[in-house]
C-alpha cells in the first residue's frame, strides 16, 4: 500500500486501461489521429496532433473517463489547417 492507503495500480491493469482507451479512440471519430499512449511507471502520457480544438476536448474527455485516477500527462497539439494566405515563391 502507498502512503494514501490505496494499493498502487498494477502495470498490467494500467496497460489494460490504455488498451481500452486505444480501442475507444480507434472506434470513434478520433481513430485516425495516431495518438501515442505510453505508460511511464504509474503515469500515462498521451501525445499527438488533432485537427481542431473540439477534437482535443473530445480526446481529453475520453482520456479522463478511461484513465480516471491515474496520473496523465498530455502533449496534444492542434494542427494548423487553414490554407496559406499567399503563394510560395519558388525562384
TORDO-736499 format. One record per residue (C-alpha): residue number from 1; x, y, z. Coordinates in nm, 3 decimals. Example, Ala and Ser with C-alpha at 12.3 -4.5 7.8 and 13.67 -1.06 7.14 Angstrom:
BEGIN
+-----+---------+---------+---------+
|   k |       u |       v |       w |
+-----+---------+---------+---------+
|   1 |   1.230 |  -0.450 |   0.780 |
|   2 |   1.367 |  -0.106 |   0.714 |
+-----+---------+---------+---------+
END
This chain:
BEGIN
+-----+---------+---------+---------+
|   k |       u |       v |       w |
+-----+---------+---------+---------+
|   1 |   0.000 |   0.000 |   0.000 |
|   2 |   0.114 |   0.354 |  -0.059 |
|   3 |   0.101 |   0.643 |   0.185 |
|   4 |  -0.259 |   0.720 |   0.091 |
|   5 |  -0.392 |   0.382 |   0.200 |
|   6 |  -0.471 |   0.264 |  -0.155 |
|   7 |  -0.294 |  -0.007 |  -0.342 |
|   8 |  -0.082 |   0.104 |  -0.633 |
|   9 |  -0.244 |   0.005 |  -0.959 |
|  10 |  -0.054 |  -0.276 |  -1.130 |
|  11 |   0.130 |  -0.218 |  -1.456 |
|  12 |  -0.083 |  -0.490 |  -1.619 |
|  13 |  -0.404 |  -0.311 |  -1.519 |
|  14 |  -0.273 |   0.024 |  -1.647 |
|  15 |  -0.181 |  -0.142 |  -1.978 |
|  16 |  -0.532 |  -0.292 |  -1.993 |
|  17 |  -0.686 |   0.052 |  -1.939 |
|  18 |  -0.459 |   0.203 |  -2.206 |
|  19 |  -0.571 |  -0.070 |  -2.449 |
|  20 |  -0.932 |   0.017 |  -2.368 |
|  21 |  -0.865 |   0.383 |  -2.446 |
|  22 |  -0.690 |   0.292 |  -2.772 |
|  23 |  -0.988 |   0.074 |  -2.874 |
|  24 |  -1.231 |   0.354 |  -2.789 |
|  25 |  -1.034 |   0.607 |  -2.991 |
|  26 |  -0.999 |   0.366 |  -3.286 |
|  27 |  -1.375 |   0.304 |  -3.290 |
|  28 |  -1.466 |   0.673 |  -3.285 |
|  29 |  -1.401 |   0.980 |  -3.496 |
|  30 |  -1.055 |   1.013 |  -3.343 |
|  31 |  -0.943 |   0.673 |  -3.476 |
|  32 |  -0.718 |   0.806 |  -3.747 |
|  33 |  -0.535 |   1.062 |  -3.539 |
|  34 |  -0.248 |   0.834 |  -3.443 |
|  35 |  -0.233 |   0.922 |  -3.075 |
|  36 |   0.063 |   0.777 |  -2.889 |
|  37 |  -0.036 |   0.650 |  -2.546 |
|  38 |   0.254 |   0.532 |  -2.332 |
|  39 |   0.296 |   0.416 |  -1.975 |
|  40 |   0.584 |   0.559 |  -1.773 |
|  41 |   0.585 |   0.394 |  -1.432 |
|  42 |   0.244 |   0.465 |  -1.279 |
|  43 |   0.180 |   0.761 |  -1.512 |
|  44 |   0.047 |   0.771 |  -1.867 |
|  45 |   0.147 |   1.011 |  -2.144 |
|  46 |  -0.083 |   1.090 |  -2.437 |
|  47 |   0.079 |   1.260 |  -2.738 |
|  48 |  -0.036 |   1.355 |  -3.083 |
|  49 |  -0.192 |   1.612 |  -3.310 |
|  50 |  -0.561 |   1.681 |  -3.364 |
|  51 |  -0.725 |   1.895 |  -3.632 |
|  52 |  -0.942 |   2.114 |  -3.406 |
|  53 |  -0.986 |   2.234 |  -3.050 |
|  54 |  -1.315 |   2.039 |  -3.038 |
|  55 |  -1.128 |   1.717 |  -3.122 |
|  56 |  -0.879 |   1.794 |  -2.847 |
|  57 |  -1.159 |   1.840 |  -2.596 |
|  58 |  -1.324 |   1.514 |  -2.708 |
|  59 |  -0.992 |   1.333 |  -2.673 |
|  60 |  -0.929 |   1.477 |  -2.327 |
|  61 |  -1.279 |   1.373 |  -2.219 |
|  62 |  -1.217 |   1.014 |  -2.334 |
|  63 |  -0.876 |   1.008 |  -2.164 |
|  64 |  -1.029 |   1.136 |  -1.840 |
|  65 |  -1.301 |   0.872 |  -1.846 |
|  66 |  -1.082 |   0.575 |  -1.939 |
|  67 |  -0.782 |   0.663 |  -1.724 |
|  68 |  -0.958 |   0.818 |  -1.423 |
|  69 |  -0.746 |   0.804 |  -1.110 |
|  70 |  -0.414 |   0.778 |  -1.295 |
|  71 |  -0.153 |   1.049 |  -1.338 |
|  72 |  -0.193 |   1.150 |  -1.703 |
|  73 |   0.031 |   1.390 |  -1.893 |
|  74 |  -0.084 |   1.521 |  -2.229 |
|  75 |   0.102 |   1.676 |  -2.519 |
|  76 |  -0.175 |   1.728 |  -2.772 |
|  77 |  -0.119 |   1.983 |  -3.046 |
|  78 |  -0.385 |   2.141 |  -3.264 |
|  79 |  -0.283 |   2.133 |  -3.631 |
|  80 |  -0.294 |   2.448 |  -3.836 |
|  81 |  -0.544 |   2.359 |  -4.108 |
|  82 |  -0.608 |   2.698 |  -4.266 |
|  83 |  -0.483 |   2.745 |  -4.621 |
|  84 |  -0.190 |   2.982 |  -4.672 |
|  85 |  -0.285 |   3.344 |  -4.738 |
|  86 |  -0.018 |   3.388 |  -5.007 |
|  87 |   0.161 |   3.181 |  -5.267 |
|  88 |   0.511 |   3.048 |  -5.216 |
|  89 |   0.786 |   3.191 |  -5.438 |
|  90 |   0.999 |   2.901 |  -5.564 |
|  91 |   1.253 |   3.103 |  -5.763 |
+-----+---------+---------+---------+
END
